[in-house]
Amino acid sequence: MRPRRIGEEALGRLLSALRAGRDAALGTYIFKGLRIQVSRYGASGTDRTARLYRTRRTRGLCVRCGVRVTRRNPSTGKPYRLCDEHRKSIDKV
């Protein structure tokens, strides 16, 4: 993912999110030509994968490819975790 350019107000919000310990502050940013990388120290691959999975699920994206999921589970009303293409490939196996 490419770094996001941020201004002074956004940097202030980023610092307050860091103080609060929110995961929304994680990422790579560019502020006045400086690259700021915010990540969890010592996080394992499992932690990063779980965070990616959780973020994609809450945004309604496919867990495998990140495409917007259009179909919803009729019993819960929530979007499926996989897009139609990946649902087909997993159901074949």
C-alpha positions as CSV (number, residue, x, y, z in Angstrom):
1,M,0.0,0.0,0.0
2,R,1.3,3.4,-0.9
3,P,2.0,6.0,1.8
4,R,-0.8,8.7,2.3
5,R,0.2,12.4,2.3
6,I,-1.1,14.1,5.5
7,G,-1.2,17.7,6.7
8,E,-0.8,19.2,10.1
9,E,-4.4,18.6,11.2
10,A,-4.2,15.0,10.1
11,L,-0.9,14.5,11.9
12,G,-2.6,15.8,15.1
13,R,-5.4,13.3,14.7
14,L,-2.9,10.6,14.1
15,L,-1.0,11.4,17.3
16,S,-4.2,11.4,19.3
17,A,-5.2,8.0,17.8
18,L,-1.7,6.7,18.8
19,R,-2.2,7.9,22.4
20,A,-5.5,6.2,22.5
21,G,-4.0,3.0,21.1
22,R,-6.4,2.6,18.2
23,D,-5.5,0.4,15.2
24,A,-6.7,3.1,12.9
25,A,-3.4,4.9,13.3
26,L,-1.4,2.0,11.8
27,G,0.0,2.7,8.3
28,T,2.5,4.7,6.3
29,Y,2.3,8.4,6.0
30,I,4.2,11.3,4.3
31,F,4.4,14.6,6.2
32,K,6.5,17.4,4.6
33,G,8.7,14.9,2.8
34,L,9.2,12.6,5.8
35,R,7.9,9.1,5.8
36,I,6.2,8.1,9.0
37,Q,5.6,4.4,9.5
38,V,3.3,3.3,12.4
39,S,3.2,-0.4,13.1
40,R,3.1,-2.7,16.0
41,Y,6.5,-3.6,17.3
42,G,7.2,-7.3,17.3
43,A,3.9,-8.2,15.6
44,S,3.9,-11.7,14.1
45,G,2.6,-12.6,10.7
46,T,-0.4,-14.1,12.3
47,D,-1.3,-10.8,14.0
48,R,-0.9,-8.8,10.8
49,T,-3.1,-11.4,8.9
50,A,-5.8,-11.3,11.6
51,R,-5.8,-7.5,11.5
52,L,-6.1,-7.5,7.7
53,Y,-8.9,-10.1,7.8
54,R,-10.8,-8.1,10.4
55,T,-10.4,-4.8,8.5
56,R,-11.6,-6.3,5.2
57,R,-14.6,-8.0,6.9
58,T,-15.8,-4.8,8.5
59,R,-15.5,-2.9,5.2
60,G,-17.4,-5.5,3.3
61,L,-14.5,-6.6,1.2
62,C,-13.4,-10.1,0.1
63,V,-10.9,-11.5,2.5
64,R,-8.8,-13.0,-0.3
65,C,-8.6,-10.3,-2.9
66,G,-10.1,-7.1,-1.4
67,V,-12.9,-6.7,-3.9
68,R,-16.3,-5.3,-2.7
69,V,-18.6,-8.2,-1.8
70,T,-22.1,-7.6,-3.3
71,R,-24.0,-10.7,-2.0
72,R,-25.3,-10.9,1.5
73,N,-26.0,-13.8,3.8
74,P,-29.8,-14.0,3.9
75,S,-30.0,-15.2,7.5
76,T,-27.8,-12.5,9.0
77,G,-27.9,-9.7,6.5
78,K,-24.1,-9.3,6.6
79,P,-22.0,-9.5,3.4
80,Y,-20.3,-12.8,2.7
81,R,-16.6,-12.9,3.5
82,L,-15.6,-14.0,0.0
83,C,-16.5,-12.6,-3.4
84,D,-18.4,-14.7,-5.9
85,E,-15.2,-15.8,-7.7
86,H,-13.5,-17.0,-4.5
87,R,-16.7,-18.6,-3.3
88,K,-16.8,-20.7,-6.5
89,S,-13.2,-21.7,-6.3
90,I,-13.5,-22.8,-2.6
91,D,-16.8,-24.7,-3.2
92,K,-15.1,-26.7,-6.0
93,V,-12.5,-28.1,-3.6
